[in-house]
Amino acid sequence: MSTLVPLLAGFAGLSLASHIASHVLALTRLRRQPRDAGHQRVWPPVSLVRPLCGIEEFSGQTLEASFHLTYPEVELIFCVAQAHDPVAPLVRAAMARHPGVRARLLVGGGMVSGNPKLDNMEKGYRAAEGEYVVFTDSNLLIPPDYLHHVVSAFTQDSAVVSAPPYGSAPGSFAAEIECGLLNAYAARVQYCVDALGYGFAQGKTLAFRKTDLDAGGFDAMALEPAEDAAATKWARAQGRKVRLVTPMAPQPLGQRTFGAVWSRHLRWARLRRATFPLLFAPEILSSALAPFAALGMMGWLAGGAVLPWVAAYAFVWYGADLAATRLAGWPLSWRTLAALPCRDALLAAIWCAAWSGRGFVWHGHAMQAAPLRPDAQS
C-alpha cells in the first residue's frame, strides 16, 4: 500500500500538469496570428460546398451567412440528397434574396460510398469550378472572412485545411454540456495536438486544392466511415500536413436534449475507435474521472480525509477549463461550472459505450463504424 500511494499521487499530479499544459498549448496556437491575408495579392477562386440534410434550429442563419462572404471570387454549391428535403425551400429563398451571388442547389446523386454525407458532397465536388474546394457543414455559422482564413492557411506542404467548431448559443443545460465537450475539451485537444505538429482534420471544415481531390483525394475519403479521418490518413500517407484555421467559427447549439448530445458524441467516439483505435484507447485518461479516482483511492489507502484534496484538485482542474474558456472567448456562464463535471462523467460513459458496439444513426441512416471498402487502410 505504501508504494501504491505515491504512484497514485504521481499519476494525479501528472494528469493535472498535462491538463494545464494542453490548455496553454491550445491557447497559444489559437492566439497565433494567421498569415496576413492583406498581403496576398491574388485570391484564387473557391467553391464552397455545403451538404445539407433537414432543418435545424439555426438553419436559416447558417444558410444566410453563406451569402455574406467577403471573399472576392466564390461559388456557393448547396447539396441535398432528396428533392423533398425540407431545407431545399430555405436554400431557394436565400438564393432569391441574393441574386447577385453565384449559387446553385444540387439535388440527388448516386452512392459512391457507404457514407451518406460523402455521397451528398460528391456531386458538389464534381460540379465545383474553383481552384480550392471547401466543404462546410450546414450548422456552422461562418463569418464573412471565413474563406480568407481558410485559403490563407494553405502552405506548400499542406494537403488539407480544417478546423473544429466551438459551441455557441447554448439554450439548455444539455447544450451547456455539449459546449464543454466541444470547447474546453475537443477544441483544446485538437489545437494542442496541432501546436505539436500533428494536426488532424475535423469534418466541419474540410478544404482541399481541387487538383488534389482530382488526383485521388476525394476517393480516399470513401475509405473510412468518417471522411475527416480518411482525409487525415490520406494527407499523412503523402507526407503532407493537415493545417488548422484560426480563428474558429461557431456552431450554434440552441435547445439540445441529453439524448441528442449522447447520440452525437457516441457516434463520434465509435468512429474514432474504428479509425484510430490506438489513439482512442487512452482517451479515458484525458478526462477528470481517472485522476479523481486516483485521488479517492489514495486517500482511502492512506486513511486520510479525501474531500479536501479532491476539492482543491477540482478547483485547479476546472479553474484551468474556465480560464481557457474565458481567454478563448467561448460561451461562459454560471451554468458552465456545473456543466464541466457532467461533461467528464459523460466522456467516461461514452468511452465505455463506444466499446460495446459499432452501430450508430446519422440523420436517420443506420451506419457502422467500420471501413467502408475492403482496401481501407487500418
Backbone torsions as a table, in degrees:
resi	resn	phi	psi	omega
1	MET	NA	-40.5	-177.9
2	SER	-62.4	-30.8	177.9
3	THR	-75.7	-35.1	-176.8
4	LEU	-69.4	-34.8	-177.2
5	VAL	-60.1	-50.6	178.6
6	PRO	-65.1	-29.8	176.8
7	LEU	-65.7	-43.0	178.4
8	LEU	-65.4	-41.3	178.2
9	ALA	-63.6	-41.3	178.2
10	GLY	-63.4	-41.4	178.0
11	PHE	-62.3	-45.7	-179.9
12	ALA	-63.2	-41.0	179.0
13	GLY	-65.9	-41.9	179.3
14	LEU	-66.1	-38.4	178.3
15	SER	-62.8	-43.7	-179.8
16	LEU	-65.9	-42.6	179.1
17	ALA	-62.9	-41.3	179.0
18	SER	-65.9	-39.4	179.2
19	HIS	-60.7	-48.0	179.9
20	ILE	-66.5	-42.9	-179.8
21	ALA	-62.3	-38.0	179.7
22	SER	-65.4	-36.7	175.5
23	HIS	-63.7	-44.3	-179.2
24	VAL	-62.1	-46.2	179.8
25	LEU	-63.3	-43.8	-178.8
26	ALA	-64.1	-44.4	-179.9
27	LEU	-66.2	-37.5	176.2
28	THR	-61.1	-42.7	179.3
29	ARG	-68.1	-41.6	-179.8
30	LEU	-66.6	-33.4	-178.6
31	ARG	-85.6	-6.6	177.1
32	ARG	-65.1	125.2	-177.0
33	GLN	-68.4	131.6	175.9
34	PRO	-67.0	161.7	177.4
35	ARG	-55.5	139.0	-175.5
36	ASP	-62.9	108.5	-178.3
37	ALA	-62.7	-25.2	-178.4
38	GLY	-67.5	-19.4	-179.9
39	HIS	-83.7	-7.9	179.8
40	GLN	-86.1	112.3	-172.1
41	ARG	-77.5	-33.7	-177.3
42	VAL	-119.1	125.0	177.0
43	TRP	-102.5	113.4	-178.3
44	PRO	-67.1	150.3	178.8
45	PRO	-62.4	142.4	-176.3
46	VAL	-126.4	139.1	170.3
47	SER	-105.2	118.4	176.8
48	LEU	-97.7	113.1	-177.3
49	VAL	-105.2	122.5	179.8
50	ARG	-119.8	102.1	174.7
51	PRO	-72.1	132.7	-175.2
52	LEU	-123.2	148.6	176.0
53	CYS	-157.8	102.3	178.2
54	GLY	79.3	175.9	-178.2
55	ILE	-110.8	134.7	174.6
56	GLU	-115.5	175.9	-173.6
57	GLU	-57.6	-36.8	-175.6
58	PHE	-109.9	20.9	-176.6
59	SER	-58.6	-39.7	179.6
60	GLY	-59.6	-45.8	-178.5
61	GLN	-69.4	-42.4	-177.4
62	THR	-69.2	-34.8	175.2
63	LEU	-66.9	-46.2	-177.6
64	GLU	-60.1	-36.0	-178.9
65	ALA	-60.1	-28.0	-179.9
66	SER	-61.8	-28.0	-174.6
67	PHE	-91.1	3.4	-178.3
68	HIS	-118.0	22.0	177.4
69	LEU	-71.4	142.1	-179.6
70	THR	-94.4	2.8	-179.7
71	TYR	-63.8	138.1	-171.1
72	PRO	-69.7	-33.6	-176.1
73	GLU	-136.8	98.2	-176.9
74	VAL	-141.0	140.2	170.1
75	GLU	-112.4	138.0	178.4
76	LEU	-99.7	129.0	178.4
77	ILE	-126.6	110.6	177.0
78	PHE	-98.3	138.7	-174.7
79	CYS	-127.2	129.7	171.4
80	VAL	-129.0	148.7	-177.6
81	ALA	-82.3	-30.8	-175.6
82	GLN	-123.6	140.3	-179.9
83	ALA	-63.8	-28.8	-177.6
84	HIS	-89.8	9.6	178.0
85	ASP	-58.7	129.6	-175.8
86	PRO	-63.7	-15.1	179.3
87	VAL	-80.1	-19.9	-177.0
88	ALA	-57.1	-46.4	177.7
89	PRO	-59.9	-34.0	177.4
90	LEU	-63.9	-40.0	179.2
91	VAL	-65.2	-46.9	-178.5
92	ARG	-62.6	-38.8	178.6
93	ALA	-65.3	-41.1	178.5
94	ALA	-65.1	-40.4	177.8
95	MET	-63.5	-37.8	179.1
96	ALA	-67.5	-32.9	178.9
97	ARG	-73.5	-19.9	-176.5
98	HIS	-128.3	66.2	-176.4
99	PRO	-64.7	-18.8	-179.7
100	GLY	-83.2	-5.6	179.9
101	VAL	-96.8	131.6	179.5
102	ARG	-73.5	110.2	-174.9
103	ALA	-148.2	147.9	178.4
104	ARG	-138.7	151.6	171.6
105	LEU	-116.5	118.6	179.6
106	LEU	-104.8	135.2	-174.9
107	VAL	-121.9	140.9	174.1
108	GLY	89.7	-153.3	-178.2
109	GLY	120.9	162.5	-177.7
110	GLY	-93.7	-173.3	178.4
111	MET	-105.4	104.5	179.8
112	VAL	-96.7	-8.1	-179.4
113	SER	-157.8	-176.4	173.0
114	GLY	-92.5	9.0	-179.0
115	ASN	-105.7	107.1	-176.2
116	PRO	-63.1	-29.8	176.6
117	LYS	-66.1	-44.6	178.9
118	LEU	-65.4	-37.9	175.8
119	ASP	-58.9	-39.1	179.2
120	ASN	-70.4	-36.5	179.3
121	MET	-68.7	-29.1	-170.3
122	GLU	-58.9	-43.6	-178.0
123	LYS	-68.0	-31.1	175.7
124	GLY	-67.5	-41.3	176.6
125	TYR	-62.3	-45.0	-179.1
126	ARG	-62.3	-34.1	-177.3
127	ALA	-86.0	-13.4	-173.7
128	ALA	-65.1	137.1	179.6
129	GLU	-112.7	-5.5	-176.9
130	GLY	-75.4	161.5	175.9
131	GLU	-71.6	-28.8	175.0
132	TYR	-120.3	144.3	176.4
133	VAL	-119.6	123.8	-178.1
134	VAL	-116.7	114.7	175.9
135	PHE	-92.4	121.8	-176.0
136	THR	-128.3	125.8	-179.5
137	ASP	-60.9	153.0	-174.2
138	SER	-67.3	-25.2	-175.0
139	ASN	-97.5	15.6	176.0
140	LEU	-93.7	128.4	-179.6
141	LEU	-92.0	88.6	-171.6
142	ILE	-77.7	135.7	177.8
143	PRO	-77.4	165.5	-178.1
144	PRO	-57.7	-33.4	-177.9
145	ASP	-94.7	16.6	-176.4
146	TYR	-53.0	-51.1	-175.3
147	LEU	-70.3	-29.9	175.3
148	HIS	-59.7	-44.0	-179.2
149	HIS	-69.6	-37.9	179.5
150	VAL	-63.7	-49.9	-178.2
151	VAL	-66.0	-38.8	-179.9
152	SER	-65.2	-23.2	-178.3
153	ALA	-75.4	-17.0	179.4
154	PHE	-69.7	135.4	174.4
155	THR	-125.9	177.1	-176.6
156	GLN	-60.1	-35.0	-174.8
157	ASP	-98.6	7.5	-177.3
158	SER	-93.2	137.2	175.9
159	ALA	-103.6	-30.9	-177.4
160	VAL	-136.5	139.3	169.9
161	VAL	-115.3	133.4	-173.2
162	SER	-146.9	178.1	175.4
163	ALA	-170.7	138.9	170.1
164	PRO	-76.6	160.8	172.9
165	PRO	-89.9	168.3	164.6
166	TYR	-114.1	140.9	-179.1
167	GLY	-71.3	134.1	-179.4
168	SER	-137.7	169.6	176.2
169	ALA	48.8	51.6	177.5
170	PRO	-68.5	130.2	-177.6
171	GLY	-110.3	6.0	179.8
172	SER	-154.8	168.0	179.2
173	PHE	-66.9	-34.7	175.9
174	ALA	-61.5	-36.9	177.4
175	ALA	-68.9	-33.9	174.7
176	GLU	-61.7	-41.1	177.6
177	ILE	-63.4	-40.6	179.2
178	GLU	-66.5	-34.7	172.8
179	CYS	-58.5	-42.5	177.2
180	GLY	-61.8	-36.9	178.1
181	LEU	-69.0	-43.6	-175.0
182	LEU	-77.7	-35.6	-168.4
183	ASN	-95.0	-79.3	-174.8
184	ALA	-72.0	-3.1	175.6
185	TYR	-112.9	-73.3	-172.5
186	ALA	-64.8	-48.4	-179.8
187	ALA	-64.9	-38.8	176.9
188	ARG	-58.4	-48.9	-179.0
189	VAL	-62.5	-43.7	-175.3
190	GLN	-67.1	-42.9	-179.7
191	TYR	-75.9	-27.8	173.7
192	CYS	-64.7	-47.6	179.2
193	VAL	-63.3	-38.7	178.3
194	ASP	-64.5	-37.4	177.8
195	ALA	-62.6	-27.0	178.7
196	LEU	-88.1	0.0	175.7
197	GLY	92.7	16.9	-178.2
198	TYR	-125.2	48.0	-177.6
199	GLY	-61.2	146.6	175.5
200	PHE	-133.7	156.3	-172.4
201	ALA	-79.7	152.7	175.6
202	GLN	-132.3	133.7	-166.1
203	GLY	-67.6	-10.4	178.6
204	LYS	-62.5	-37.9	175.0
205	THR	-133.8	120.7	174.6
206	LEU	-132.5	113.5	-176.9
207	ALA	-120.2	139.1	-176.7
208	PHE	-139.8	156.6	162.7
209	ARG	-72.9	139.4	-178.1
210	LYS	-61.0	-35.5	-179.9
211	THR	-63.7	-34.5	178.0
212	ASP	-69.5	-39.4	176.3
213	LEU	-62.7	-42.7	-179.3
214	ASP	-66.5	-27.8	-178.0
215	ALA	-86.3	10.7	176.0
216	GLY	122.2	-5.9	-178.7
217	GLY	-62.9	-40.9	-179.0
218	PHE	-69.9	-44.0	178.3
219	ASP	-59.7	-34.4	-179.9
220	ALA	-64.0	-29.5	-179.3
221	MET	-68.9	-15.2	178.4
222	ALA	-86.0	0.2	-176.9
223	LEU	-83.0	-9.5	-178.8
224	GLU	-133.2	157.6	176.4
225	PRO	-69.0	-20.8	176.5
226	ALA	-111.6	117.8	-175.3
227	GLU	-66.4	-28.7	179.7
228	ASP	-72.2	-38.4	176.0
229	ALA	-64.6	-41.2	178.3
230	ALA	-63.5	-40.0	179.2
231	ALA	-64.4	-38.3	178.1
232	THR	-63.7	-45.8	179.6
233	LYS	-64.6	-39.2	178.8
234	TRP	-62.1	-44.8	-179.7
235	ALA	-63.1	-44.4	-177.7
236	ARG	-69.3	-32.3	177.8
237	ALA	-63.9	-26.0	178.0
238	GLN	-91.2	0.2	-177.6
239	GLY	73.6	25.8	-178.4
240	ARG	-116.4	175.1	-168.8
241	LYS	-109.1	157.1	164.8
242	VAL	-104.5	121.6	-179.4
243	ARG	-104.7	140.9	179.3
244	LEU	-100.9	145.7	-179.8
245	VAL	-87.9	141.0	164.9
246	THR	-130.1	144.4	-2.7
247	PRO	-75.6	165.7	178.4
248	MET	-76.0	157.0	175.2
249	ALA	-103.7	147.8	-177.5
250	PRO	-82.0	150.0	168.2
251	GLN	-116.0	101.8	-179.9
252	PRO	-67.3	133.4	-173.8
253	LEU	-99.8	-41.6	-179.1
254	GLY	64.3	-141.7	179.4
255	GLN	-77.6	123.2	176.9
256	ARG	-127.1	142.9	172.3
257	THR	-97.1	158.2	177.9
258	PHE	-62.7	-35.6	178.8
259	GLY	-63.3	-40.3	179.7
260	ALA	-66.6	-41.2	178.7
261	VAL	-64.6	-44.5	178.3
262	TRP	-59.3	-48.9	-177.0
263	SER	-61.5	-45.4	-178.1
264	ARG	-62.8	-47.0	-174.2
265	HIS	-80.5	-24.3	171.2
266	LEU	-68.0	-39.0	176.5
267	ARG	-58.7	-48.6	-179.7
268	TRP	-63.7	-38.0	-179.6
269	ALA	-65.0	-43.3	179.7
270	ARG	-66.9	-33.1	175.6
271	LEU	-68.4	-41.2	177.4
272	ARG	-64.5	-39.5	178.7
273	ARG	-62.1	-39.3	-177.7
274	ALA	-74.5	-35.6	-172.1
275	THR	-94.5	-33.5	178.4
276	PHE	-133.6	67.5	-172.9
277	PRO	-61.3	-37.0	-178.3
278	LEU	-70.0	-26.9	176.0
279	LEU	-84.3	-30.3	-178.5
280	PHE	-73.2	-36.6	-174.3
281	ALA	-53.0	-46.1	-178.8
282	PRO	-84.1	7.1	-179.3
283	GLU	-58.4	-28.0	-178.7
284	ILE	-60.4	-24.2	-179.4
285	LEU	-82.1	-7.5	-175.2
286	SER	-87.7	-11.1	176.8
287	SER	-97.7	177.2	-176.3
288	ALA	-76.7	-12.8	-172.5
289	LEU	-60.7	-46.5	-176.0
290	ALA	-63.7	-50.1	179.4
291	PRO	-66.9	-33.1	176.4
292	PHE	-65.1	-39.3	176.9
293	ALA	-63.9	-39.3	177.8
294	ALA	-63.1	-40.7	178.3
295	LEU	-63.4	-44.1	179.5
296	GLY	-61.5	-43.2	179.2
297	MET	-67.1	-37.9	179.3
298	MET	-62.0	-44.4	179.0
299	GLY	-64.2	-39.0	179.4
300	TRP	-65.5	-44.2	-179.6
301	LEU	-66.3	-36.7	-177.0
302	ALA	-82.8	-10.4	178.7
303	GLY	71.6	21.5	-179.1
304	GLY	-106.9	179.4	178.1
305	ALA	-73.4	128.1	-176.2
306	VAL	-90.6	-38.7	-170.0
307	LEU	-56.8	-45.0	-179.9
308	PRO	-60.7	-39.5	179.3
309	TRP	-67.2	-42.8	179.0
310	VAL	-64.3	-40.6	-179.9
311	ALA	-64.0	-43.9	179.5
312	ALA	-65.0	-41.0	179.3
313	TYR	-63.3	-45.6	179.9
314	ALA	-62.9	-36.7	179.0
315	PHE	-59.7	-44.5	-178.9
316	VAL	-73.4	-43.8	-177.3
317	TRP	-60.8	-54.5	-177.5
318	TYR	-77.8	-21.7	171.9
319	GLY	-62.3	-38.6	176.7
320	ALA	-64.5	-41.2	177.5
321	ASP	-61.2	-45.7	-177.2
322	LEU	-68.1	-40.4	179.0
323	ALA	-64.0	-43.3	179.0
324	ALA	-64.7	-40.3	178.2
325	THR	-60.1	-43.1	178.9
326	ARG	-65.7	-47.6	-176.8
327	LEU	-66.8	-33.0	-179.6
328	ALA	-81.0	-12.6	-179.6
329	GLY	80.8	20.3	177.2
330	TRP	-81.0	161.9	-178.8
331	PRO	-57.2	133.3	-177.4
332	LEU	-141.5	125.4	177.8
333	SER	-150.0	-179.8	179.3
334	TRP	-62.8	-26.4	-179.9
335	ARG	-73.0	-19.9	-179.2
336	THR	-61.0	-42.7	-178.6
337	LEU	-61.9	-39.1	178.2
338	ALA	-72.5	-30.4	-176.6
339	ALA	-74.4	-29.2	-173.9
340	LEU	-65.1	-46.8	175.4
341	PRO	-63.0	-34.8	176.0
342	CYS	-63.7	-37.9	176.2
343	ARG	-58.8	-45.7	-177.7
344	ASP	-67.2	-38.2	175.6
345	ALA	-64.3	-39.9	179.4
346	LEU	-66.9	-39.0	178.2
347	LEU	-58.7	-43.2	179.7
348	ALA	-65.6	-42.4	179.6
349	ALA	-65.7	-40.2	179.8
350	ILE	-66.4	-41.2	179.6
351	TRP	-59.9	-43.8	178.8
352	CYS	-65.0	-43.8	-178.3
353	ALA	-67.2	-28.1	-179.3
354	ALA	-63.9	-26.1	179.8
355	TRP	-84.3	-7.7	-174.1
356	SER	-89.4	-6.3	-179.9
357	GLY	-179.3	177.5	-179.7
358	ARG	-119.4	-11.8	-173.9
359	GLY	-79.9	150.4	173.1
360	PHE	-159.1	167.3	-179.5
361	VAL	-119.4	129.2	177.4
362	TRP	-123.1	112.6	-180.0
363	HIS	49.4	43.7	177.7
364	GLY	84.8	-2.7	179.9
365	HIS	-98.7	122.6	175.2
366	ALA	-77.6	126.6	-176.7
367	MET	-133.2	166.9	177.8
368	GLN	-123.5	135.9	176.1
369	ALA	-80.9	74.5	-179.0
370	ALA	-150.5	156.0	179.2
371	PRO	-52.1	141.4	-176.3
372	LEU	-88.8	-16.6	179.7
373	ARG	-132.2	151.2	-179.9
374	PRO	-61.2	-27.8	-175.9
375	ASP	-92.2	14.1	-179.5
376	ALA	-62.4	143.3	178.3
377	GLN	-74.9	147.6	177.0
378	SER	-88.8	NA	NA
